[in-house]
Amino acid sequence: MRCPYCGNQDTQVKDSRPTEDYNSIRRRRVCTGCGGRFTTFERVQLRDIVVAKKSGRKVPFDREKLARSINTALRKREVEPERVERLISGVVRRLESQGENEVTSEEIGLLVMDGLKELDDVAFVRFASVYKNFSGADDFESFLSTMNATEETPSGDK
């Protein structure tokens, strides 16, 4: 592992332990060159996933990009970091367990929306506004009325 401070390739692992959700290993490392200390995380990756964008472009799935978009929706919301990490890991696990190497950005967006709806209503609406490309206040109003209607009638009947 390359040292983030000096670029030295020779680093030593001083401590390893599983994270709270047991989905990754946390490693404390020390650089033998500069003595800098840093932490790395090691996760199991079941398969390489490719994301098919609406434009037709295909890009490698990026867990960090997923985390950034979820954290942006949750900005200034009081949600425990462990719950956010469980949501991110859950979305990744569901994508990997689908058995397909290619998923659409729409599938990812729907999984995130489902998770955020359970986690925080405000973050859910924030994410939906970007995901569904809201252009004005009417879009928010329409979305919220639809959301409230489905909450009041769980069977889908109106």
Secondary structure, DSSP 8 states (H G I E B T S, - for coil): ---TTT--S-EEEEEEEE-TTSSEEEEEEEETTT--EEEEEEE---S--EEE-TTS-EEE--HHHHHHHHHHHTTT----HHHHHHHHHHHHHHHHHT--SEEEHHHHHHHHHHHHHHH-HHHHHHHHHHHTT--SHHHHHHHHHHHHHHHH-TTS--
